[in-house]
Amino acid sequence: MTQPRALQICPNDHPPFLDLCRNHAAALEQAGMEVDTIYLGAPRGERWNDATYLGIERGAHRMTARLREAVADRGYRLVLAHRYRAHQVATRARASFPGATLVTVAHEFGMLARWRRRWRRRLFANDVLWAGVSEAVADEMRRYGVPAAHTLVLPNPVDVARFDASLLPRETARECLEAPAGARLIGVVGRLHPKKRPHLALEGLAGLDEEFHLTFVGDGALRGALESLATQLGMAGRVHFAGNVAEASRYAAAFDAIVVASTRDEAFGMALLESMLAGVPAVCADVPGPRSVLGPEGLYFVDDTPASVTAALKRCAALLPRERAALSEMQRRRAVELFSVEAVAARYRTLLSTDAAHLPGAS
């Protein structure tokens, strides 16, 4: 019997979508499907050899035409469109995969915030399933008029075995990040973007003893302002900027804790997931997207003030070794049970089961 076939489409392979698409492909394969992956743009760096790159950065009509050529006569059962541009192209090319269930994955809030997109959904995509990477994103789509029966949650999967194999030992990771000897190292991992509120982590550090240092792994438009703020607060020697680091998740064990201070606009939180697998406690803003990852046992700061961040970091630092070990074990178990490739494969099996035979687009 021929295996059912799945297609996933993504605008580009910019971080984190190279790894995310690899992991979705692995989950789909574990669910019993053959998988094709198409990036609409050109590769950012090293190509993923199992993916097809159309090399078209702009122009929905050109992308649609090239996609039709690439997928002709493949007989797809499932089409997965990551982000709105892929959704737009996939819906225009629907005739190329008749009978397929089309699932559009929202990786951020606001995918349907524009009225024109909601209008197009009602006219041209009322049989599409919409998946949020967290329940909060799925809830938002329901508020924008998507029927509850057409929404689901597909979290970002992580390949646990590959993550474990790539993780550097603590001392090696600290050397690579040039961590000061003896420092208790706090990490902020991700873009230096207003949505991430990196300044809040920096200001929270000001209330800690001098043995605590902060390393930003990532870059962005706020770097200059953060450097100035560190100097202004008299902490320039305790705040370090690693810049963009390839395969940053490999260095997770370098930290004694990480801080995720993101606003309510944060839909998920890959840095949290990576810290959970690495056994590193995370201090986090109590907002829906990150909470969906970290869960009820997370170390949250109660309000958006530096004093609250400081207090949460102090609670983290005061954990006894056995308490820290128990927290690490619990968080890793949660990461594996909910966000591993195997866990997401189970969601795909449910989607493709006989119970799902009457989903939109099913033959």
Contacts in CASP RR format, 6 or more apart in sequence:
PFRMAT RR
TARGET T0000
AUTHOR 0000-0000-0000
METHOD contacts of the structure
MODEL  1
MTQPRALQICPNDHPPFLDLCRNHAAALEQAGMEVDTIYLGAPRGERWND
ATYLGIERGAHRMTARLREAVADRGYRLVLAHRYRAHQVATRARASFPGA
TLVTVAHEFGMLARWRRRWRRRLFANDVLWAGVSEAVADEMRRYGVPAAH
TLVLPNPVDVARFDASLLPRETARECLEAPAGARLIGVVGRLHPKKRPHL
ALEGLAGLDEEFHLTFVGDGALRGALESLATQLGMAGRVHFAGNVAEASR
YAAAFDAIVVASTRDEAFGMALLESMLAGVPAVCADVPGPRSVLGPEGLY
FVDDTPASVTAALKRCAALLPRERAALSEMQRRRAVELFSVEAVAARYRT
LLSTDAAHLPGAS
3 32 0 8 1.000
3 33 0 8 1.000
3 34 0 8 1.000
4 32 0 8 1.000
4 33 0 8 1.000
4 34 0 8 1.000
4 77 0 8 1.000
4 78 0 8 1.000
4 352 0 8 1.000
5 33 0 8 1.000
5 34 0 8 1.000
5 35 0 8 1.000
5 36 0 8 1.000
5 74 0 8 1.000
5 75 0 8 1.000
5 76 0 8 1.000
5 77 0 8 1.000
5 78 0 8 1.000
6 28 0 8 1.000
6 33 0 8 1.000
6 34 0 8 1.000
6 35 0 8 1.000
6 36 0 8 1.000
6 76 0 8 1.000
6 77 0 8 1.000
6 78 0 8 1.000
6 79 0 8 1.000
6 80 0 8 1.000
7 35 0 8 1.000
7 36 0 8 1.000
7 37 0 8 1.000
7 38 0 8 1.000
7 71 0 8 1.000
7 74 0 8 1.000
7 76 0 8 1.000
7 78 0 8 1.000
7 79 0 8 1.000
7 80 0 8 1.000
7 97 0 8 1.000
7 100 0 8 1.000
8 21 0 8 1.000
8 24 0 8 1.000
8 25 0 8 1.000
8 28 0 8 1.000
8 35 0 8 1.000
8 36 0 8 1.000
8 37 0 8 1.000
8 38 0 8 1.000
8 79 0 8 1.000
8 80 0 8 1.000
8 81 0 8 1.000
8 82 0 8 1.000
9 37 0 8 1.000
9 38 0 8 1.000
9 40 0 8 1.000
9 67 0 8 1.000
9 79 0 8 1.000
9 80 0 8 1.000
9 81 0 8 1.000
9 82 0 8 1.000
9 86 0 8 1.000
9 89 0 8 1.000
9 90 0 8 1.000
10 17 0 8 1.000
10 21 0 8 1.000
10 37 0 8 1.000
10 38 0 8 1.000
10 39 0 8 1.000
10 40 0 8 1.000
10 82 0 8 1.000
10 83 0 8 1.000
10 86 0 8 1.000
11 17 0 8 1.000
11 39 0 8 1.000
11 40 0 8 1.000
11 41 0 8 1.000
11 82 0 8 1.000
11 83 0 8 1.000
11 85 0 8 1.000
11 86 0 8 1.000
12 39 0 8 1.000
12 40 0 8 1.000
12 41 0 8 1.000
12 42 0 8 1.000
12 44 0 8 1.000
12 57 0 8 1.000
13 21 0 8 1.000
13 39 0 8 1.000
13 43 0 8 1.000
13 44 0 8 1.000
13 45 0 8 1.000
13 48 0 8 1.000
13 51 0 8 1.000
13 53 0 8 1.000
14 44 0 8 1.000
15 44 0 8 1.000
16 156 0 8 1.000
16 270 0 8 1.000
17 82 0 8 1.000
18 44 0 8 1.000
18 48 0 8 1.000
20 82 0 8 1.000
20 156 0 8 1.000
20 157 0 8 1.000
21 37 0 8 1.000
21 39 0 8 1.000
21 48 0 8 1.000
21 51 0 8 1.000
21 82 0 8 1.000
22 48 0 8 1.000
22 50 0 8 1.000
22 159 0 8 1.000
23 156 0 8 1.000
23 157 0 8 1.000
23 158 0 8 1.000
23 159 0 8 1.000
23 341 0 8 1.000
23 344 0 8 1.000
24 80 0 8 1.000
24 157 0 8 1.000
24 344 0 8 1.000
25 35 0 8 1.000
25 37 0 8 1.000
25 50 0 8 1.000
26 157 0 8 1.000
26 159 0 8 1.000
26 341 0 8 1.000
26 345 0 8 1.000
27 157 0 8 1.000
27 341 0 8 1.000
27 342 0 8 1.000
27 344 0 8 1.000
27 345 0 8 1.000
27 347 0 8 1.000
27 348 0 8 1.000
28 35 0 8 1.000
28 78 0 8 1.000
28 80 0 8 1.000
28 345 0 8 1.000
28 348 0 8 1.000
29 35 0 8 1.000
30 341 0 8 1.000
30 342 0 8 1.000
30 345 0 8 1.000
30 348 0 8 1.000
31 345 0 8 1.000
31 346 0 8 1.000
31 348 0 8 1.000
31 349 0 8 1.000
31 352 0 8 1.000
32 349 0 8 1.000
33 77 0 8 1.000
33 78 0 8 1.000
33 348 0 8 1.000
33 352 0 8 1.000
36 52 0 8 1.000
36 71 0 8 1.000
36 74 0 8 1.000
37 48 0 8 1.000
37 50 0 8 1.000
37 51 0 8 1.000
37 52 0 8 1.000
38 51 0 8 1.000
38 52 0 8 1.000
38 53 0 8 1.000
38 54 0 8 1.000
38 67 0 8 1.000
38 70 0 8 1.000
38 71 0 8 1.000
39 51 0 8 1.000
39 52 0 8 1.000
39 53 0 8 1.000
39 54 0 8 1.000
39 55 0 8 1.000
40 54 0 8 1.000
40 55 0 8 1.000
40 56 0 8 1.000
40 57 0 8 1.000
40 63 0 8 1.000
40 67 0 8 1.000
40 85 0 8 1.000
40 86 0 8 1.000
40 89 0 8 1.000
41 53 0 8 1.000
41 54 0 8 1.000
41 55 0 8 1.000
41 56 0 8 1.000
41 57 0 8 1.000
42 53 0 8 1.000
42 55 0 8 1.000
42 57 0 8 1.000
43 53 0 8 1.000
47 53 0 8 1.000
52 70 0 8 1.000
54 63 0 8 1.000
54 66 0 8 1.000
54 67 0 8 1.000
54 70 0 8 1.000
56 62 0 8 1.000
56 63 0 8 1.000
56 66 0 8 1.000
60 85 0 8 1.000
60 88 0 8 1.000
60 89 0 8 1.000
60 92 0 8 1.000
63 85 0 8 1.000
63 89 0 8 1.000
64 89 0 8 1.000
64 92 0 8 1.000
64 93 0 8 1.000
67 89 0 8 1.000
67 90 0 8 1.000
67 93 0 8 1.000
67 96 0 8 1.000
68 93 0 8 1.000
68 95 0 8 1.000
68 96 0 8 1.000
71 93 0 8 1.000
71 96 0 8 1.000
71 97 0 8 1.000
72 96 0 8 1.000
74 97 0 8 1.000
75 97 0 8 1.000
75 100 0 8 1.000
76 97 0 8 1.000
76 100 0 8 1.000
77 99 0 8 1.000
77 100 0 8 1.000
77 101 0 8 1.000
77 352 0 8 1.000
78 100 0 8 1.000
78 101 0 8 1.000
78 103 0 8 1.000
78 348 0 8 1.000
78 351 0 8 1.000
78 352 0 8 1.000
79 90 0 8 1.000
79 97 0 8 1.000
79 100 0 8 1.000
79 101 0 8 1.000
79 102 0 8 1.000
79 103 0 8 1.000
80 103 0 8 1.000
80 105 0 8 1.000
81 87 0 8 1.000
81 89 0 8 1.000
81 90 0 8 1.000
81 102 0 8 1.000
81 103 0 8 1.000
81 104 0 8 1.000
81 105 0 8 1.000
82 105 0 8 1.000
82 107 0 8 1.000
83 105 0 8 1.000
83 106 0 8 1.000
83 107 0 8 1.000
83 111 0 8 1.000
84 104 0 8 1.000
84 111 0 8 1.000
84 117 0 8 1.000
86 104 0 8 1.000
87 104 0 8 1.000
87 125 0 8 1.000
87 128 0 8 1.000
90 102 0 8 1.000
90 104 0 8 1.000
91 102 0 8 1.000
91 124 0 8 1.000
91 125 0 8 1.000
91 128 0 8 1.000
94 102 0 8 1.000
99 361 0 8 1.000
99 362 0 8 1.000
99 363 0 8 1.000
100 361 0 8 1.000
101 129 0 8 1.000
101 351 0 8 1.000
101 356 0 8 1.000
101 359 0 8 1.000
101 360 0 8 1.000
101 361 0 8 1.000
101 362 0 8 1.000
102 125 0 8 1.000
102 127 0 8 1.000
102 128 0 8 1.000
102 129 0 8 1.000
102 360 0 8 1.000
102 361 0 8 1.000
103 128 0 8 1.000
103 129 0 8 1.000
103 130 0 8 1.000
103 131 0 8 1.000
103 152 0 8 1.000
103 154 0 8 1.000
103 351 0 8 1.000
104 111 0 8 1.000
104 125 0 8 1.000
104 128 0 8 1.000
104 129 0 8 1.000
104 130 0 8 1.000
104 131 0 8 1.000
105 131 0 8 1.000
105 132 0 8 1.000
105 133 0 8 1.000
105 154 0 8 1.000
106 112 0 8 1.000
106 130 0 8 1.000
106 131 0 8 1.000
106 132 0 8 1.000
106 133 0 8 1.000
106 137 0 8 1.000
106 141 0 8 1.000
106 267 0 8 1.000
107 132 0 8 1.000
107 133 0 8 1.000
107 156 0 8 1.000
107 267 0 8 1.000
107 268 0 8 1.000
108 137 0 8 1.000
108 265 0 8 1.000
108 267 0 8 1.000
109 136 0 8 1.000
109 137 0 8 1.000
109 140 0 8 1.000
109 265 0 8 1.000
109 267 0 8 1.000
110 140 0 8 1.000
111 117 0 8 1.000
111 137 0 8 1.000
111 141 0 8 1.000
112 118 0 8 1.000
112 121 0 8 1.000
112 140 0 8 1.000
112 141 0 8 1.000
112 144 0 8 1.000
112 145 0 8 1.000
112 146 0 8 1.000
113 144 0 8 1.000
118 144 0 8 1.000
118 145 0 8 1.000
121 128 0 8 1.000
121 146 0 8 1.000
127 150 0 8 1.000
127 360 0 8 1.000
127 361 0 8 1.000
128 150 0 8 1.000
128 360 0 8 1.000
129 150 0 8 1.000
129 151 0 8 1.000
129 152 0 8 1.000
129 359 0 8 1.000
129 360 0 8 1.000
130 138 0 8 1.000
130 141 0 8 1.000
130 146 0 8 1.000
130 150 0 8 1.000
130 151 0 8 1.000
130 152 0 8 1.000
131 138 0 8 1.000
131 151 0 8 1.000
131 152 0 8 1.000
131 153 0 8 1.000
131 154 0 8 1.000
132 138 0 8 1.000
132 141 0 8 1.000
132 151 0 8 1.000
132 152 0 8 1.000
132 153 0 8 1.000
132 154 0 8 1.000
132 267 0 8 1.000
133 153 0 8 1.000
133 154 0 8 1.000
133 155 0 8 1.000
133 156 0 8 1.000
133 267 0 8 1.000
133 268 0 8 1.000
134 153 0 8 1.000
134 155 0 8 1.000
134 267 0 8 1.000
134 268 0 8 1.000
134 288 0 8 1.000
134 289 0 8 1.000
134 292 0 8 1.000
134 293 0 8 1.000
135 153 0 8 1.000
135 288 0 8 1.000
135 292 0 8 1.000
136 267 0 8 1.000
136 288 0 8 1.000
136 289 0 8 1.000
136 292 0 8 1.000
137 153 0 8 1.000
137 267 0 8 1.000
137 289 0 8 1.000
138 151 0 8 1.000
138 152 0 8 1.000
138 153 0 8 1.000
141 151 0 8 1.000
142 148 0 8 1.000
142 151 0 8 1.000
150 360 0 8 1.000
152 347 0 8 1.000
152 351 0 8 1.000
153 347 0 8 1.000
154 344 0 8 1.000
154 347 0 8 1.000
155 268 0 8 1.000
155 292 0 8 1.000
155 293 0 8 1.000
155 338 0 8 1.000
155 339 0 8 1.000
155 344 0 8 1.000
156 268 0 8 1.000
156 269 0 8 1.000
156 270 0 8 1.000
156 273 0 8 1.000
156 339 0 8 1.000
157 339 0 8 1.000
157 340 0 8 1.000
157 341 0 8 1.000
157 343 0 8 1.000
157 344 0 8 1.000
158 273 0 8 1.000
158 274 0 8 1.000
158 277 0 8 1.000
158 335 0 8 1.000
158 339 0 8 1.000
158 340 0 8 1.000
158 341 0 8 1.000
159 340 0 8 1.000
159 341 0 8 1.000
160 277 0 8 1.000
160 335 0 8 1.000
160 336 0 8 1.000
160 340 0 8 1.000
160 341 0 8 1.000
163 249 0 8 1.000
163 274 0 8 1.000
163 277 0 8 1.000
164 277 0 8 1.000
166 247 0 8 1.000
166 249 0 8 1.000
166 250 0 8 1.000
167 249 0 8 1.000
167 250 0 8 1.000
167 252 0 8 1.000
167 253 0 8 1.000
167 277 0 8 1.000
167 278 0 8 1.000
168 176 0 8 1.000
168 250 0 8 1.000
168 251 0 8 1.000
168 253 0 8 1.000
168 254 0 8 1.000
169 253 0 8 1.000
170 253 0 8 1.000
170 254 0 8 1.000
173 250 0 8 1.000
173 251 0 8 1.000
173 252 0 8 1.000
173 253 0 8 1.000
173 254 0 8 1.000
174 185 0 8 1.000
174 254 0 8 1.000
176 251 0 8 1.000
176 254 0 8 1.000
177 185 0 8 1.000
177 215 0 8 1.000
177 217 0 8 1.000
177 240 0 8 1.000
177 242 0 8 1.000
177 245 0 8 1.000
177 251 0 8 1.000
177 254 0 8 1.000
178 240 0 8 1.000
178 242 0 8 1.000
179 185 0 8 1.000
179 213 0 8 1.000
179 215 0 8 1.000
179 240 0 8 1.000
179 254 0 8 1.000
180 213 0 8 1.000
182 211 0 8 1.000
183 211 0 8 1.000
183 212 0 8 1.000
183 213 0 8 1.000
184 211 0 8 1.000
184 212 0 8 1.000
184 213 0 8 1.000
184 256 0 8 1.000
184 317 0 8 1.000
185 213 0 8 1.000
185 214 0 8 1.000
185 215 0 8 1.000
185 254 0 8 1.000
185 255 0 8 1.000
185 256 0 8 1.000
186 201 0 8 1.000
186 205 0 8 1.000
186 212 0 8 1.000
186 213 0 8 1.000
186 214 0 8 1.000
186 215 0 8 1.000
186 255 0 8 1.000
186 256 0 8 1.000
186 257 0 8 1.000
186 258 0 8 1.000
186 259 0 8 1.000
186 313 0 8 1.000
187 201 0 8 1.000
187 214 0 8 1.000
187 215 0 8 1.000
187 216 0 8 1.000
187 217 0 8 1.000
187 255 0 8 1.000
187 257 0 8 1.000
187 258 0 8 1.000
187 259 0 8 1.000
188 196 0 8 1.000
188 198 0 8 1.000
188 201 0 8 1.000
188 214 0 8 1.000
188 215 0 8 1.000
188 216 0 8 1.000
188 217 0 8 1.000
188 258 0 8 1.000
188 259 0 8 1.000
188 260 0 8 1.000
188 261 0 8 1.000
189 217 0 8 1.000
189 218 0 8 1.000
189 248 0 8 1.000
189 252 0 8 1.000
189 258 0 8 1.000
189 271 0 8 1.000
189 274 0 8 1.000
190 196 0 8 1.000
190 217 0 8 1.000
190 218 0 8 1.000
190 248 0 8 1.000
190 271 0 8 1.000
191 218 0 8 1.000
191 219 0 8 1.000
191 220 0 8 1.000
192 198 0 8 1.000
192 216 0 8 1.000
192 218 0 8 1.000
192 219 0 8 1.000
192 220 0 8 1.000
192 221 0 8 1.000
192 222 0 8 1.000
192 223 0 8 1.000
192 226 0 8 1.000
193 220 0 8 1.000
193 221 0 8 1.000
193 222 0 8 1.000
194 222 0 8 1.000
194 263 0 8 1.000
195 262 0 8 1.000
195 263 0 8 1.000
195 265 0 8 1.000
195 266 0 8 1.000
196 260 0 8 1.000
196 261 0 8 1.000
196 262 0 8 1.000
196 263 0 8 1.000
196 266 0 8 1.000
197 261 0 8 1.000
197 262 0 8 1.000
197 263 0 8 1.000
197 285 0 8 1.000
197 304 0 8 1.000
198 216 0 8 1.000
198 222 0 8 1.000
198 226 0 8 1.000
198 261 0 8 1.000
199 222 0 8 1.000
199 225 0 8 1.000
199 226 0 8 1.000
199 229 0 8 1.000
200 261 0 8 1.000
200 304 0 8 1.000
200 306 0 8 1.000
200 309 0 8 1.000
201 214 0 8 1.000
201 259 0 8 1.000
201 261 0 8 1.000
201 309 0 8 1.000
202 214 0 8 1.000
202 226 0 8 1.000
202 229 0 8 1.000
202 230 0 8 1.000
202 233 0 8 1.000
202 235 0 8 1.000
202 239 0 8 1.000
203 229 0 8 1.000
203 233 0 8 1.000
203 306 0 8 1.000
203 309 0 8 1.000
204 306 0 8 1.000
204 307 0 8 1.000
204 309 0 8 1.000
204 310 0 8 1.000
204 313 0 8 1.000
205 212 0 8 1.000
205 214 0 8 1.000
205 235 0 8 1.000
205 238 0 8 1.000
205 239 0 8 1.000
205 310 0 8 1.000
205 313 0 8 1.000
206 233 0 8 1.000
206 235 0 8 1.000
206 306 0 8 1.000
206 310 0 8 1.000
207 306 0 8 1.000
207 307 0 8 1.000
207 310 0 8 1.000
208 310 0 8 1.000
208 313 0 8 1.000
208 314 0 8 1.000
208 317 0 8 1.000
210 238 0 8 1.000
212 238 0 8 1.000
212 313 0 8 1.000
212 317 0 8 1.000
213 237 0 8 1.000
213 238 0 8 1.000
213 239 0 8 1.000
213 240 0 8 1.000
214 235 0 8 1.000
214 238 0 8 1.000
214 239 0 8 1.000
214 240 0 8 1.000
215 239 0 8 1.000
215 240 0 8 1.000
215 241 0 8 1.000
215 242 0 8 1.000
215 254 0 8 1.000
215 255 0 8 1.000
216 223 0 8 1.000
216 226 0 8 1.000
216 239 0 8 1.000
216 240 0 8 1.000
216 241 0 8 1.000
216 242 0 8 1.000
216 243 0 8 1.000
217 242 0 8 1.000
217 243 0 8 1.000
217 245 0 8 1.000
217 248 0 8 1.000
217 251 0 8 1.000
218 242 0 8 1.000
218 243 0 8 1.000
218 244 0 8 1.000
218 245 0 8 1.000
218 248 0 8 1.000
219 241 0 8 1.000
219 243 0 8 1.000
219 244 0 8 1.000
223 241 0 8 1.000
223 243 0 8 1.000
226 239 0 8 1.000
226 241 0 8 1.000
227 236 0 8 1.000
227 239 0 8 1.000
227 241 0 8 1.000
230 236 0 8 1.000
230 237 0 8 1.000
230 238 0 8 1.000
230 239 0 8 1.000
245 251 0 8 1.000
249 274 0 8 1.000
252 258 0 8 1.000
252 274 0 8 1.000
252 275 0 8 1.000
252 277 0 8 1.000
252 278 0 8 1.000
252 279 0 8 1.000
252 280 0 8 1.000
253 278 0 8 1.000
253 279 0 8 1.000
253 280 0 8 1.000
255 275 0 8 1.000
255 280 0 8 1.000
256 280 0 8 1.000
256 281 0 8 1.000
256 317 0 8 1.000
257 280 0 8 1.000
257 281 0 8 1.000
257 282 0 8 1.000
257 283 0 8 1.000
257 313 0 8 1.000
257 316 0 8 1.000
257 317 0 8 1.000
258 271 0 8 1.000
258 272 0 8 1.000
258 275 0 8 1.000
258 280 0 8 1.000
258 281 0 8 1.000
258 282 0 8 1.000
258 283 0 8 1.000
259 282 0 8 1.000
259 283 0 8 1.000
259 284 0 8 1.000
259 309 0 8 1.000
259 313 0 8 1.000
260 266 0 8 1.000
260 269 0 8 1.000
260 271 0 8 1.000
260 272 0 8 1.000
260 282 0 8 1.000
260 283 0 8 1.000
260 284 0 8 1.000
260 285 0 8 1.000
260 290 0 8 1.000
261 284 0 8 1.000
261 285 0 8 1.000
261 309 0 8 1.000
262 269 0 8 1.000
262 285 0 8 1.000
262 287 0 8 1.000
262 290 0 8 1.000
263 285 0 8 1.000
263 287 0 8 1.000
264 287 0 8 1.000
264 288 0 8 1.000
266 285 0 8 1.000
266 287 0 8 1.000
266 289 0 8 1.000
266 290 0 8 1.000
267 289 0 8 1.000
268 289 0 8 1.000
268 290 0 8 1.000
268 292 0 8 1.000
268 293 0 8 1.000
269 289 0 8 1.000
269 290 0 8 1.000
269 293 0 8 1.000
271 282 0 8 1.000
272 282 0 8 1.000
272 284 0 8 1.000
272 290 0 8 1.000
272 293 0 8 1.000
272 294 0 8 1.000
273 293 0 8 1.000
273 335 0 8 1.000
273 339 0 8 1.000
275 281 0 8 1.000
275 282 0 8 1.000
275 331 0 8 1.000
276 282 0 8 1.000
276 293 0 8 1.000
276 294 0 8 1.000
276 331 0 8 1.000
276 332 0 8 1.000
276 334 0 8 1.000
276 335 0 8 1.000
277 332 0 8 1.000
277 335 0 8 1.000
277 336 0 8 1.000
279 328 0 8 1.000
279 331 0 8 1.000
279 332 0 8 1.000
280 328 0 8 1.000
281 299 0 8 1.000
281 316 0 8 1.000
281 319 0 8 1.000
281 324 0 8 1.000
281 327 0 8 1.000
281 328 0 8 1.000
281 331 0 8 1.000
282 294 0 8 1.000
282 298 0 8 1.000
282 299 0 8 1.000
282 331 0 8 1.000
283 299 0 8 1.000
283 300 0 8 1.000
283 301 0 8 1.000
283 309 0 8 1.000
283 312 0 8 1.000
283 313 0 8 1.000
283 316 0 8 1.000
284 290 0 8 1.000
284 291 0 8 1.000
284 294 0 8 1.000
284 298 0 8 1.000
284 299 0 8 1.000
284 300 0 8 1.000
284 301 0 8 1.000
285 300 0 8 1.000
285 301 0 8 1.000
285 304 0 8 1.000
286 300 0 8 1.000
286 301 0 8 1.000
286 302 0 8 1.000
291 300 0 8 1.000
293 339 0 8 1.000
294 300 0 8 1.000
294 331 0 8 1.000
295 334 0 8 1.000
297 327 0 8 1.000
297 330 0 8 1.000
297 331 0 8 1.000
298 331 0 8 1.000
299 312 0 8 1.000
299 315 0 8 1.000
299 316 0 8 1.000
300 312 0 8 1.000
301 308 0 8 1.000
301 309 0 8 1.000
301 311 0 8 1.000
301 312 0 8 1.000
302 308 0 8 1.000
302 311 0 8 1.000
302 312 0 8 1.000
319 327 0 8 1.000
336 342 0 8 1.000
336 343 0 8 1.000
337 343 0 8 1.000
350 356 0 8 1.000
351 359 0 8 1.000
356 362 0 8 1.000
END
